Amino acid sequence: ILDAGANIGASVVYFGIVFPRAHIVALEPARDNFEVLQANASGIDLDARCAAIGAVAGSPFATRW
């Protein structure tokens, strides 16, 4: 399961409960959210990355809205 934009990991925990045999890849670019995701998803078969998916290379936080 690929969770792109995993935030604090609520969906990761849900997927871990509903699909206990699945391997989950979770991407979350915000460092503070990523740290909470790691704590929340403890014990789940997870490959968590502090990263994002986008159409162009670069940081989503480099642009001013």
Summary of the structure (lengths in Angstrom):
residues: 65
radius of gyration: 12.3
end to end distance: 30.7
largest distance: 40.7
contacts: 159
relative contact order: 0.25
helix: 29%
strand: 17%
